[in-house]
Amino acid sequence: MKVEEVMTRDAITCTPDTKLAQAARLMWEGDCGILPVVTDGGRVVGLITDRDLCMASFTNAEHVTEIPVNRVITGEVYSCQPEADLREALKVMQEHRVRRLPVVNDDGKLQGLLSMNDLALEAKEGRGGEAGISYADVVTTMKAICAHRDLPQVEAQGLQQKAATH
């Protein structure tokens, strides 16, 4: 099964200059937790999540009506193409621990969004086979995404030393 058969085609987007308050409004009105950030030509330059908005509003002295999205997003975007196999998209999600992938064409222009919601709704009982994905495929992907990250060695040593002295 191909990504284009499952993806959400009309993803709500914003631009790098969109203010955080407007991005939050778009998410609220669109009942979504992520917005692809696109240029005027539709090329994906980032993503902003509801968590990004929350953390930015907490950590910045400016009001969310003044902070542009481009100050919050990271430039690293993991994506897939519409004709990609769903299992390949699952691998990208697992490897990079992301719940959503922008679906882009060869020019990087947004074609849709593939989310874990889309995949969960598409999953079938059993093995899934060539025709689709299984519940197990979705659960395996979620487990990879949700796995606790290992603390960097230096940080872990510091925590061990603190624990030993208390």
C-alpha positions as protocol buffer text, in pm:
chain_id: "A"
residue {
  index: 1
  type: MET
  ca { x: 0 y: 0 z: 0 }
}
residue {
  index: 2
  type: LYS
  ca { x: 126 y: 348 z: -86 }
}
residue {
  index: 3
  type: VAL
  ca { x: 144 y: 654 z: 140 }
}
residue {
  index: 4
  type: GLU
  ca { x: -86 y: 851 z: -93 }
}
residue {
  index: 5
  type: GLU
  ca { x: -367 y: 602 z: -27 }
}
residue {
  index: 6
  type: VAL
  ca { x: -367 y: 679 z: 347 }
}
residue {
  index: 7
  type: MET
  ca { x: -229 y: 1033 z: 393 }
}
residue {
  index: 8
  type: THR
  ca { x: -434 y: 1340 z: 478 }
}
residue {
  index: 9
  type: ARG
  ca { x: -432 y: 1540 z: 157 }
}
residue {
  index: 10
  type: ASP
  ca { x: -546 y: 1885 z: 264 }
}
residue {
  index: 11
  type: ALA
  ca { x: -312 y: 1953 z: 553 }
}
residue {
  index: 12
  type: ILE
  ca { x: -348 y: 2291 z: 718 }
}
residue {
  index: 13
  type: THR
  ca { x: -23 y: 2487 z: 690 }
}
residue {
  index: 14
  type: CYS
  ca { x: 141 y: 2807 z: 802 }
}
residue {
  index: 15
  type: THR
  ca { x: 437 y: 3012 z: 684 }
}
residue {
  index: 16
  type: PRO
  ca { x: 762 y: 3091 z: 866 }
}
residue {
  index: 17
  type: ASP
  ca { x: 628 y: 3442 z: 940 }
}
residue {
  index: 18
  type: THR
  ca { x: 301 y: 3321 z: 1095 }
}
residue {
  index: 19
  type: LYS
  ca { x: 281 y: 3426 z: 1459 }
}
residue {
  index: 20
  type: LEU
  ca { x: 246 y: 3154 z: 1722 }
}
residue {
  index: 21
  type: ALA
  ca { x: -99 y: 3274 z: 1827 }
}
residue {
  index: 22
  type: GLN
  ca { x: -226 y: 3235 z: 1469 }
}
residue {
  index: 23
  type: ALA
  ca { x: -63 y: 2890 z: 1442 }
}
residue {
  index: 24
  type: ALA
  ca { x: -242 y: 2787 z: 1762 }
}
residue {
  index: 25
  type: ARG
  ca { x: -571 y: 2915 z: 1618 }
}
residue {
  index: 26
  type: LEU
  ca { x: -516 y: 2715 z: 1298 }
}
residue {
  index: 27
  type: MET
  ca { x: -451 y: 2401 z: 1502 }
}
residue {
  index: 28
  type: TRP
  ca { x: -760 y: 2461 z: 1715 }
}
residue {
  index: 29
  type: GLU
  ca { x: -987 y: 2525 z: 1419 }
}
residue {
  index: 30
  type: GLY
  ca { x: -840 y: 2234 z: 1220 }
}
residue {
  index: 31
  type: ASP
  ca { x: -843 y: 1995 z: 1518 }
}
residue {
  index: 32
  type: CYS
  ca { x: -479 y: 1905 z: 1460 }
}
residue {
  index: 33
  type: GLY
  ca { x: -158 y: 1908 z: 1663 }
}
residue {
  index: 34
  type: ILE
  ca { x: 90 y: 1994 z: 1390 }
}
residue {
  index: 35
  type: LEU
  ca { x: 129 y: 2236 z: 1103 }
}
residue {
  index: 36
  type: PRO
  ca { x: 373 y: 2197 z: 816 }
}
residue {
  index: 37
  type: VAL
  ca { x: 557 y: 2527 z: 772 }
}
residue {
  index: 38
  type: VAL
  ca { x: 575 y: 2609 z: 403 }
}
residue {
  index: 39
  type: THR
  ca { x: 716 y: 2880 z: 179 }
}
residue {
  index: 40
  type: ASP
  ca { x: 497 y: 3075 z: -62 }
}
residue {
  index: 41
  type: GLY
  ca { x: 578 y: 2807 z: -322 }
}
residue {
  index: 42
  type: GLY
  ca { x: 455 y: 2527 z: -94 }
}
residue {
  index: 43
  type: ARG
  ca { x: 799 y: 2388 z: -8 }
}
residue {
  index: 44
  type: VAL
  ca { x: 818 y: 2242 z: 345 }
}
residue {
  index: 45
  type: VAL
  ca { x: 1078 y: 2418 z: 560 }
}
residue {
  index: 46
  type: GLY
  ca { x: 972 y: 2289 z: 901 }
}
residue {
  index: 47
  type: LEU
  ca { x: 698 y: 2166 z: 1128 }
}
residue {
  index: 48
  type: ILE
  ca { x: 543 y: 2317 z: 1438 }
}
residue {
  index: 49
  type: THR
  ca { x: 354 y: 2113 z: 1696 }
}
residue {
  index: 50
  type: ASP
  ca { x: 116 y: 2209 z: 1974 }
}
residue {
  index: 51
  type: ARG
  ca { x: 395 y: 2115 z: 2216 }
}
residue {
  index: 52
  type: ASP
  ca { x: 635 y: 2353 z: 2038 }
}
residue {
  index: 53
  type: LEU
  ca { x: 379 y: 2630 z: 2084 }
}
residue {
  index: 54
  type: CYS
  ca { x: 338 y: 2554 z: 2451 }
}
residue {
  index: 55
  type: MET
  ca { x: 710 y: 2543 z: 2523 }
}
residue {
  index: 56
  type: ALA
  ca { x: 776 y: 2859 z: 2322 }
}
residue {
  index: 57
  type: SER
  ca { x: 507 y: 3049 z: 2510 }
}
residue {
  index: 58
  type: PHE
  ca { x: 657 y: 2933 z: 2841 }
}
residue {
  index: 59
  type: THR
  ca { x: 1022 y: 3006 z: 2760 }
}
residue {
  index: 60
  type: ASN
  ca { x: 989 y: 3340 z: 2580 }
}
residue {
  index: 61
  type: ALA
  ca { x: 934 y: 3678 z: 2739 }
}
residue {
  index: 62
  type: GLU
  ca { x: 745 y: 3794 z: 2430 }
}
residue {
  index: 63
  type: HIS
  ca { x: 376 y: 3738 z: 2380 }
}
residue {
  index: 64
  type: VAL
  ca { x: 272 y: 3463 z: 2138 }
}
residue {
  index: 65
  type: THR
  ca { x: 117 y: 3727 z: 1912 }
}
residue {
  index: 66
  type: GLU
  ca { x: 469 y: 3859 z: 1851 }
}
residue {
  index: 67
  type: ILE
  ca { x: 674 y: 3541 z: 1805 }
}
residue {
  index: 68
  type: PRO
  ca { x: 704 y: 3411 z: 1447 }
}
residue {
  index: 69
  type: VAL
  ca { x: 696 y: 3038 z: 1382 }
}
residue {
  index: 70
  type: ASN
  ca { x: 1044 y: 3047 z: 1225 }
}
residue {
  index: 71
  type: ARG
  ca { x: 1195 y: 3123 z: 1568 }
}
residue {
  index: 72
  type: VAL
  ca { x: 1052 y: 2802 z: 1711 }
}
residue {
  index: 73
  type: ILE
  ca { x: 1084 y: 2538 z: 1439 }
}
residue {
  index: 74
  type: THR
  ca { x: 1389 y: 2330 z: 1369 }
}
residue {
  index: 75
  type: GLY
  ca { x: 1512 y: 2307 z: 1013 }
}
residue {
  index: 76
  type: GLU
  ca { x: 1528 y: 1929 z: 1019 }
}
residue {
  index: 77
  type: VAL
  ca { x: 1229 y: 1773 z: 847 }
}
residue {
  index: 78
  type: TYR
  ca { x: 1182 y: 1402 z: 789 }
}
residue {
  index: 79
  type: SER
  ca { x: 942 y: 1330 z: 507 }
}
residue {
  index: 80
  type: CYS
  ca { x: 828 y: 1073 z: 256 }
}
residue {
  index: 81
  type: GLN
  ca { x: 689 y: 1078 z: -96 }
}
residue {
  index: 82
  type: PRO
  ca { x: 332 y: 992 z: -198 }
}
residue {
  index: 83
  type: GLU
  ca { x: 438 y: 682 z: -392 }
}
residue {
  index: 84
  type: ALA
  ca { x: 645 y: 542 z: -103 }
}
residue {
  index: 85
  type: ASP
  ca { x: 537 y: 215 z: 53 }
}
residue {
  index: 86
  type: LEU
  ca { x: 369 y: 253 z: 393 }
}
residue {
  index: 87
  type: ARG
  ca { x: 623 y: 20 z: 552 }
}
residue {
  index: 88
  type: GLU
  ca { x: 905 y: 251 z: 440 }
}
residue {
  index: 89
  type: ALA
  ca { x: 723 y: 545 z: 597 }
}
residue {
  index: 90
  type: LEU
  ca { x: 686 y: 345 z: 921 }
}
residue {
  index: 91
  type: LYS
  ca { x: 1063 y: 286 z: 921 }
}
residue {
  index: 92
  type: VAL
  ca { x: 1129 y: 660 z: 888 }
}
residue {
  index: 93
  type: MET
  ca { x: 889 y: 730 z: 1177 }
}
residue {
  index: 94
  type: GLN
  ca { x: 1057 y: 466 z: 1392 }
}
residue {
  index: 95
  type: GLU
  ca { x: 1412 y: 575 z: 1312 }
}
residue {
  index: 96
  type: HIS
  ca { x: 1350 y: 944 z: 1375 }
}
residue {
  index: 97
  type: ARG
  ca { x: 1087 y: 898 z: 1646 }
}
residue {
  index: 98
  type: VAL
  ca { x: 823 y: 1114 z: 1483 }
}
residue {
  index: 99
  type: ARG
  ca { x: 446 y: 1070 z: 1481 }
}
residue {
  index: 100
  type: ARG
  ca { x: 386 y: 1256 z: 1158 }
}
residue {
  index: 101
  type: LEU
  ca { x: 559 y: 1291 z: 823 }
}
residue {
  index: 102
  type: PRO
  ca { x: 501 y: 1557 z: 563 }
}
residue {
  index: 103
  type: VAL
  ca { x: 442 y: 1396 z: 227 }
}
residue {
  index: 104
  type: VAL
  ca { x: 635 y: 1589 z: -39 }
}
residue {
  index: 105
  type: ASN
  ca { x: 700 y: 1564 z: -411 }
}
residue {
  index: 106
  type: ASP
  ca { x: 1046 y: 1566 z: -571 }
}
residue {
  index: 107
  type: ASP
  ca { x: 1061 y: 1947 z: -534 }
}
residue {
  index: 108
  type: GLY
  ca { x: 986 y: 1934 z: -161 }
}
residue {
  index: 109
  type: LYS
  ca { x: 636 y: 2072 z: -207 }
}
residue {
  index: 110
  type: LEU
  ca { x: 373 y: 1953 z: 37 }
}
residue {
  index: 111
  type: GLN
  ca { x: 130 y: 1692 z: -96 }
}
residue {
  index: 112
  type: GLY
  ca { x: -18 y: 1585 z: 237 }
}
residue {
  index: 113
  type: LEU
  ca { x: 61 y: 1463 z: 585 }
}
residue {
  index: 114
  type: LEU
  ca { x: 94 y: 1105 z: 710 }
}
residue {
  index: 115
  type: SER
  ca { x: 20 y: 1062 z: 1079 }
}
residue {
  index: 116
  type: MET
  ca { x: 3 y: 778 z: 1325 }
}
residue {
  index: 117
  type: ASN
  ca { x: -372 y: 850 z: 1334 }
}
residue {
  index: 118
  type: ASP
  ca { x: -393 y: 777 z: 960 }
}
residue {
  index: 119
  type: LEU
  ca { x: -199 y: 455 z: 1009 }
}
residue {
  index: 120
  type: ALA
  ca { x: -400 y: 337 z: 1310 }
}
residue {
  index: 121
  type: LEU
  ca { x: -724 y: 388 z: 1119 }
}
residue {
  index: 122
  type: GLU
  ca { x: -586 y: 194 z: 820 }
}
residue {
  index: 123
  type: ALA
  ca { x: -442 y: -97 z: 1020 }
}
residue {
  index: 124
  type: LYS
  ca { x: -598 y: -440 z: 992 }
}
residue {
  index: 125
  type: GLU
  ca { x: -601 y: -745 z: 1215 }
}
residue {
  index: 126
  type: GLY
  ca { x: -350 y: -1013 z: 1130 }
}
residue {
  index: 127
  type: ARG
  ca { x: -37 y: -967 z: 923 }
}
residue {
  index: 128
  type: GLY
  ca { x: -145 y: -680 z: 702 }
}
residue {
  index: 129
  type: GLY
  ca { x: 29 y: -825 z: 398 }
}
residue {
  index: 130
  type: GLU
  ca { x: 94 y: -637 z: 77 }
}
residue {
  index: 131
  type: ALA
  ca { x: -251 y: -483 z: 83 }
}
residue {
  index: 132
  type: GLY
  ca { x: -194 y: -289 z: 405 }
}
residue {
  index: 133
  type: ILE
  ca { x: -44 y: -266 z: 750 }
}
residue {
  index: 134
  type: SER
  ca { x: -130 y: -461 z: 1063 }
}
residue {
  index: 135
  type: TYR
  ca { x: -210 y: -355 z: 1416 }
}
residue {
  index: 136
  type: ALA
  ca { x: 131 y: -498 z: 1509 }
}
residue {
  index: 137
  type: ASP
  ca { x: 303 y: -268 z: 1256 }
}
residue {
  index: 138
  type: VAL
  ca { x: 137 y: 34 z: 1416 }
}
residue {
  index: 139
  type: VAL
  ca { x: 215 y: -77 z: 1772 }
}
residue {
  index: 140
  type: THR
  ca { x: 577 y: -152 z: 1683 }
}
residue {
  index: 141
  type: THR
  ca { x: 610 y: 197 z: 1536 }
}
residue {
  index: 142
  type: MET
  ca { x: 453 y: 361 z: 1842 }
}
residue {
  index: 143
  type: LYS
  ca { x: 684 y: 166 z: 2073 }
}
residue {
  index: 144
  type: ALA
  ca { x: 988 y: 290 z: 1878 }
}
residue {
  index: 145
  type: ILE
  ca { x: 861 y: 649 z: 1884 }
}
residue {
  index: 146
  type: CYS
  ca { x: 777 y: 640 z: 2256 }
}
residue {
  index: 147
  type: ALA
  ca { x: 1088 y: 457 z: 2379 }
}
residue {
  index: 148
  type: HIS
  ca { x: 1282 y: 649 z: 2642 }
}
residue {
  index: 149
  type: ARG
  ca { x: 1594 y: 810 z: 2507 }
}
residue {
  index: 150
  type: ASP
  ca { x: 1923 y: 717 z: 2668 }
}
residue {
  index: 151
  type: LEU
  ca { x: 2076 y: 997 z: 2870 }
}
residue {
  index: 152
  type: PRO
  ca { x: 2409 y: 1118 z: 2738 }
}
residue {
  index: 153
  type: GLN
  ca { x: 2695 y: 949 z: 2924 }
}
residue {
  index: 154
  type: VAL
  ca { x: 2811 y: 1269 z: 3098 }
}
residue {
  index: 155
  type: GLU
  ca { x: 2462 y: 1355 z: 3220 }
}
residue {
  index: 156
  type: ALA
  ca { x: 2405 y: 999 z: 3341 }
}
residue {
  index: 157
  type: GLN
  ca { x: 2734 y: 1005 z: 3537 }
}
residue {
  index: 158
  type: GLY
  ca { x: 2633 y: 1335 z: 3696 }
}
residue {
  index: 159
  type: LEU
  ca { x: 2301 y: 1190 z: 3808 }
}
residue {
  index: 160
  type: GLN
  ca { x: 2475 y: 882 z: 3949 }
}
residue {
  index: 161
  type: GLN
  ca { x: 2716 y: 1101 z: 4144 }
}
residue {
  index: 162
  type: LYS
  ca { x: 2428 y: 1310 z: 4281 }
}
residue {
  index: 163
  type: ALA
  ca { x: 2243 y: 997 z: 4388 }
}
residue {
  index: 164
  type: ALA
  ca { x: 2552 y: 862 z: 4560 }
}
residue {
  index: 165
  type: THR
  ca { x: 2601 y: 1178 z: 4769 }
}
residue {
  index: 166
  type: HIS
  ca { x: 2239 y: 1199 z: 4888 }
}
